[in-house]
């Protein structure tokens, strides 16, 4: 068996076996007296190769599998898991979960989703694209990326490394209400983190790309060159005066603003009264030109799935329309806590895209800088400075001072602050420079004004 094939999963064969295991676990739970049960079997494998300063640094390989089951005794539940798929281990795992369930407190919101909400069938969203790349080839690709970064300038004096990762996984989920579904998927990525030096000053930046299909990854040298350009642009950074200025979030950071909106409108935060957007459904939460849609059915996308982590069917939907919040992000449990139906978001969001009706196709980053005029372009955020109860936002930042629509110089050792509720409503423009990371997509986002603490 070759090295590359040794990490490939026998998906077709194991999917059939996993369905048998799920069925056996559920049947045994019912034999014990469980009122309901849900079981999942999953398996994954992967390889990660990292190089540093043109030398092989680390090679990591993993292969994991496991079975987990949750059983219900009315509205009491217990969970257990195992990596041993033998009949004896399977029975012991189910019995352990059943034992826990009989000794836990009742929770009126617990229980499986209603049967009519469960997905029927699993369409092929083309999420599975294995890559037969062995360690030697992966190393060569990572070396190409790092060397391309070094070749950009003699000021690229060091490197935190370049890496190539490839992952393959699959699962089967089933419950006692008739749902059984699963599918394989892959994720491949390449990353470069060069260091630029100038006299006593050093600056580091990075860039990466991740795709379901390895064929969709950019050329490693392209990733390396762009990472180097970003590191070089940071040299001679200084501080800016304290004041209130327009702030443009580069597209990768704009995704964090979308993530904050998701967090604040998720069931867990809402039923715990730990969100600055309590009771906000049907209310304006962003500027009126902003829309957020969720589409679980985009082929090859990271957030695609016909059902959520509970087997509930997913649906394409408006989350924000013309600035007004249309829907929360709810699981069965959090929905019941709020007296609302699940939205099919157990396990998270599915392919969210933030856009603006004001965006022109020509609104690249340069155009967004011209729209801002004078202000701060933010390209890196430091620390976790978001209070989701109050919405208060305060983050360390790195970026570039912009005057008359042109970048003047890099800035560091600054803090930007505001309130998320105000920031979302003060979105002036969204760029056409859309980037997708994980389950979210957005262009750069221009905020009308924020506090900037510098000198």
ABEGO torsion letter per residue (X at the ends): XBAAAAABBBAAAAAAAAAAAAAAAAAAAAAAGBABBBBBBBBBBBBBBBBBGGBBABBBBBBBBBBBBBBBBEABBBBBBBABABAAAAAAAAAAAAAAAAABBBBAABEBBBAAABBBEBBBAGABBBBBBBAAAAAAAAAAAAAAAAAABAABABBAEBBBBBBBBBBBBBBAAGBBBEBBBBBBBBBBBBBBBBEABBBBBBBBBBBABAAABBBAAAAAAAAAAAAAAABGBBBBBBEBBBBBBBAAAAAAAAAAAAAAABAAAAAAGABAABGABGBBABBAABBBBBBAABBGBAABBABBAAGBBBBBBBABBGGBBABBBBBAAAAAAAGBBBAGABGEBBGBBBBBAABBAABBAAAAAAAAGBEBBBABBBEBABBAAAGBBBBBBBBBBBBGGBBABBBBGBBBBBBAAAAAAABABBBABBBBBEABBBBBBBBABBBBBBX
